[in-house]
Amino acid sequence: MSTKDELRQVEEDLTRLRAENQDMRDQIGEIGATDQVEISAMISQADEQVELIADLERRRDGLIRRLEEEEGREGAR
């Protein structure tokens, strides 16, 4: 898989995870205070997604740097 393809996939994953995370947080707000155990579990899951999003953002940044380096090397030829 090329760096561009990998970057495109990471961007797609980030978009999907951000939307899922927002949906989950919206659901938490709609549940109300009736089921604290379920709310707690959903908050934990949403927080784990935030960590995954941060990891993917770091990976994306690394891929962007790698792509810039690759393009720089090709331009020097």
NUSE-581607 format. One record per residue (C-alpha): y, z negated, x negated; residue in three letters; residue number from 1. Coordinates in Angstrom, 3 decimals, padded with zeros to 6 digits, always signed. Last residue first. Layout:
N
PT        v        w        u residuo num
PT        Y        Z        X     ALA NUM
...
//
This chain:
77
PT        v        w        u residuo num
PT +013.633 +008.929 -015.913     ARG  77
PT +016.218 +006.178 -015.460     ALA  76
PT +016.361 +006.782 -011.706     GLY  75
PT +012.635 +006.104 -011.396     GLU  74
PT +013.050 +002.805 -013.248     ARG  73
PT +015.909 +001.764 -010.990     GLY  72
PT +013.902 +002.688 -007.890     GLU  71
PT +011.049 +000.483 -009.067     GLU  70
PT +013.439 -002.359 -009.865     GLU  69
PT +015.113 -002.061 -006.445     GLU  68
PT +011.670 -002.044 -004.791     LEU  67
PT +010.648 -005.150 -006.723     ARG  66
PT +013.852 -006.949 -005.705     ARG  65
PT +013.319 -005.966 -002.058     ILE  64
PT +009.705 -007.102 -002.283     LEU  63
PT +010.776 -010.480 -003.634     GLY  62
PT +013.302 -010.896 -000.816     ASP  61
PT +010.629 -009.985 +001.732     ARG  60
PT +008.249 -012.555 +000.219     ARG  59
PT +010.946 -015.225 +000.459     ARG  58
PT +011.603 -014.218 +004.076     GLU  57
PT +007.856 -014.328 +004.769     LEU  56
PT +007.659 -017.891 +003.442     ASP  55
PT +010.680 -018.910 +005.558     ALA  54
PT +009.052 -017.365 +008.649     ILE  53
PT +005.849 -019.281 +007.905     LEU  52
PT +007.842 -022.517 +007.675     GLU  51
PT +009.555 -021.722 +010.986     VAL  50
PT +006.130 -021.017 +012.490     GLN  49
PT +004.979 -024.481 +011.441     GLU  48
PT +008.028 -025.941 +013.217     ASP  47
PT +007.122 -024.034 +016.391     ALA  46
PT +003.566 -025.391 +016.214     GLN  45
PT +004.845 -028.929 +015.771     SER  44
PT +007.255 -028.479 +018.677     ILE  43
PT +004.419 -027.139 +020.835     MET  42
PT +002.197 -030.099 +020.002     ALA  41
PT +004.978 -032.574 +020.783     SER  40
PT +005.708 -030.860 +024.093     ILE  39
PT +002.028 -030.961 +025.038     GLU  38
PT +001.800 -034.674 +024.225     VAL  37
PT +005.093 -035.433 +025.994     GLN  36
PT +003.979 -033.905 +029.286     ASP  35
PT +006.533 -034.453 +032.031     THR  34
PT +009.788 -034.510 +030.054     ALA  33
PT +010.840 -030.976 +030.888     GLY  32
PT +008.654 -027.936 +030.476     ILE  31
PT +011.575 -025.497 +030.450     GLU  30
PT +013.021 -026.610 +027.118     GLY  29
PT +009.635 -026.360 +025.448     ILE  28
PT +009.196 -022.897 +026.932     GLN  27
PT +012.452 -021.745 +025.320     ASP  26
PT +011.222 -023.122 +021.984     ARG  25
PT +008.020 -021.110 +022.338     MET  24
PT +009.892 -017.952 +023.253     ASP  23
PT +012.202 -018.407 +020.251     GLN  22
PT +009.222 -018.856 +017.935     ASN  21
PT +007.479 -015.797 +019.358     GLU  20
PT +010.635 -013.710 +018.849     ALA  19
PT +011.057 -014.965 +015.269     ARG  18
PT +007.376 -014.328 +014.576     LEU  17
PT +007.544 -010.729 +015.822     ARG  16
PT +010.691 -009.857 +013.867     THR  15
PT +009.325 -011.488 +010.726     LEU  14
PT +006.006 -009.651 +011.047     ASP  13
PT +007.814 -006.329 +011.435     GLU  12
PT +009.951 -007.071 +008.363     GLU  11
PT +006.820 -008.015 +006.387     VAL  10
PT +005.155 -004.750 +007.420     GLN   9
PT +008.196 -002.675 +006.390     ARG   8
PT +008.300 -004.464 +003.023     LEU   7
PT +004.610 -003.715 +002.454     GLU   6
PT +005.149 -000.078 +003.329     ASP   5
PT +008.129 +000.147 +000.963     LYS   4
PT +006.160 -001.601 -001.801     THR   3
PT +003.374 +000.949 -001.397     SER   2
PT +000.000 +000.000 +000.000     MET   1
//
